[in-house]
Amino acid sequence: MHELLEEQGELHPGVEAPAESRSAVESLRPIFTGTGAEYFRIWLVNLTLTVATLGIYSAWAKVRRLQYFDRNTHLAGAVLDFRGNPLAILRGRLLAIVMLAMYQYAFGFSPQMAIAIVTALGLALPFLMRGALRFRLQNTQYRGLRFDFNGGAGGAYLTFLPVLLVFVLPGLLVTLFPGEPFVFWSFLLYLLWPAFHARLKSYQHRHVQFGAARSQYAGSVWAFYRFYLTAFGLILAVGVACTLIGAVGAIVFKVAGGANPLFGAIGIAALVALSYLAMLMTFPYMAARVHNWVWSRTSFPGVTFHSDMSARAFARLQLVNVLLTLVTIGLYRPFAAVRIHRFKLAALTVVADTGFEQVIAAAAAGAPSAAGDGAAGDGAADFFGFDLSW
């Protein structure tokens, strides 16, 4: 939630307000004050201690990382903060490892055992994912107010079970019924992935709570299909270009050097490089379009958001990050993380229709404070919430 959050004092383009209330409208932009050099030191210590403890310190490393990014994210003179318990994160990761091992070795016993284990994991995963969302938000605060996630368990199952089916069902059917023609129809589930992705974002953004204020979301499923079709078109265009380049190259190499294996190796390497470049350009495009769409359709009472992240600029940023990370053998990774975070924040605008202080006061009305009666919430988040991500 650190992406939500110095004041510009201008009305955001496209936002209209009545004449008598225009002076109260505030357009704010978050600012990130962290640097790559600072985060590099934290990242290096985290990496060293994680390796030295065989991964156990990774939970504490994640808390330090989230705290650094949150505490350097400023909005209207205040910063975010993360106060999660590393032990809860560690429990979640140990549980994730156990679940992964169960799935990995389930097929080594019997088909019946495999079905039972996969079913049990499928029933547990949505509940755990909901707990992870609650844990992340319940331990994040701004101006003494907590965030929270109020999505229900039923919504979690409607959101995460279809995603699980897309990833698990085709492979499971192939393993249990090899060679059966009906098995391959299950791969058509991938055509529904844009709808599942839209549902996931809706579940995440529709159920955020800040103090007493609850979020609203007005996204559309069909927009995600448009994003995916465009991305598919980009990949297809690159594929056609690679095919043409390969065909021309084969003719040239045949005329110039006959069947020299070196020419073939160079051609294959060039095609692989072009394909990887296509992915580097397509994934940032998808990320930018989805990011803009989702945040520009998320709101709280009296607050709207607008994101204008450039897909081309984000693709260039990601390309440079990947190249520098490869050249430095991974040492540029913390600098890349800081650049991406700053880039996303720079594209985000928070518009408070009645003034930001009034919005904060309304959200604080009736809400438990982070330092006071929210202490019980900490215990609940740690007990019921697990952070399964890495």
LINNORNOR-V558295 format. One line per field, one symbol per residue. ss: DSSP state (H for helix, E for strand, - for the rest). phi: phi as a letter, one per 30 degrees, with the letter a starting at -180 (. if undefined). A space follows every 50 residues. Layout:
BEGIN
ss: ???
phi: ???
END
This chain:
BEGIN
ss: -HHH--E-----------HHHHHH-EEE--EE---HHHHHHHHHHHHHHH HH-----HHHHHHHHHHHHHH-EEE--EEEEE---HHHHHHHHHHHHHHH HHHHHH----HHHHHHHHHHHHHHHHHHHHHHHHHHHH-EEE--EEEEE- --HHHHHHHHHHHHHHHHHHHHHHHH----HHHHHHHHHHHHHHHHHHHH HHHHHH-EEE--EE-EE---HHHHHHHHHHHHHHHHHHHHHHHHHHHHHH HHHHHHH---HHHHHHHHHHHHHHHHHHHHHHHHHHHHHHHHHHHH-EEE --EEEEE---HHHHHHHHHHHHHHHHH-----HHHHHHHHHHHHHH-EEE EE---HHHHHHHHH----E-----HHHHHHHHHH------
phi: .dddc.ecibddejccbeedcddddbcbbdbccdbddddedddddedddd ddchjddedddddddddddddcccbhibbdabbddedddddddddddddd ddddcdddcaeddddddddddddddeddddddddddddccbbhicddabc dddddddddcdedddddceeddddddbdidddddddddeddceedddddd ddddcdbdbbicdcdbbbdbdddddddddddddddddddddddddddddd ddddddbicdedddddddddddddddddddddddedddddedddddccab eibbbbbbdddddddddddddddddddchjddedddddddddddddccbc ccdcjddddddddddicdddccdddddedddddccbccdc
END
